[in-house]
Amino acid sequence: MWFKNLRLFRLHPEWTADSIDELVAKKAFTPGSSQDPLSLGWAPAHEQTDLVHRVQGQILLTAKAEKKLLPSTVINQIA
């Protein structure tokens, strides 16, 4: 898998994968409604994993953004 945008961080040892999982679960990605210009949240790194993916002592998180390029009023006028 190739990354579009990769950022590496070194976390304090007190931060465990379980504690991070609890925090990101509160801000999981949900697709926005037709009125939301931007939706942000955490998504699973792979289709069959949790929001926090653990690999050889490393933690992988995936942030997901959905941005509407045109407002729904413009789309409705054209359609």
C-alpha positions in Angstrom: 0.0 0.0 0.0 1.3 3.4 -0.9 0.5 6.5 1.1 -0.9 9.7 -0.2 0.1 11.6 2.8 2.2 10.1 5.6 3.1 11.7 8.9 5.0 10.0 11.6 4.8 10.9 15.3 6.6 9.6 18.4 4.1 9.3 21.2 4.7 9.3 24.9 4.9 5.7 26.3 1.8 6.2 28.4 -0.3 6.4 25.3 -1.4 2.9 24.5 -3.2 1.6 21.4 -6.3 0.9 23.6 -6.4 4.5 25.0 -6.0 5.9 21.5 -8.7 3.6 20.2 -11.2 5.0 22.8 -10.4 8.6 21.8 -10.6 8.1 18.0 -13.8 6.1 18.3 -15.5 9.3 19.5 -14.6 11.0 16.3 -15.1 8.2 13.8 -15.8 9.3 10.2 -19.4 9.5 9.1 -20.3 10.7 5.6 -21.8 14.2 5.6 -25.3 15.1 4.6 -26.0 17.1 1.5 -25.8 20.3 3.5 -22.4 19.6 5.0 -19.5 21.1 3.0 -16.9 19.1 4.8 -16.8 15.9 6.9 -13.8 14.8 8.9 -13.1 11.8 11.0 -11.1 8.6 11.7 -11.5 5.6 9.4 -10.2 2.0 9.5 -6.8 1.7 7.9 -7.9 -1.6 6.2 -11.4 -2.8 5.5 -11.4 -5.5 8.1 -9.7 -3.7 11.0 -10.5 -1.4 13.8 -9.9 2.4 13.7 -6.5 1.7 15.4 -4.4 -0.8 13.4 -1.4 -2.3 15.3 1.6 -3.7 13.4 4.8 -4.9 15.1 4.5 -2.4 18.0 3.5 0.5 15.7 0.1 2.1 15.5 -1.5 3.2 12.2 -4.4 5.7 12.1 -6.2 6.9 9.0 -7.9 10.3 8.9 -10.6 10.6 6.3 -12.0 13.8 4.8 -15.0 14.3 2.4 -15.3 17.7 0.8 -18.2 18.8 -1.3 -16.9 20.7 -4.3 -20.2 22.3 -5.3 -23.1 23.4 -3.0 -26.3 21.4 -3.3 -28.1 24.5 -4.6 -25.9 24.7 -7.6 -26.3 21.0 -8.4 -30.1 21.3 -8.0 -30.2 24.3 -10.4 -28.3 22.4 -13.1 -30.2 19.1 -12.7 
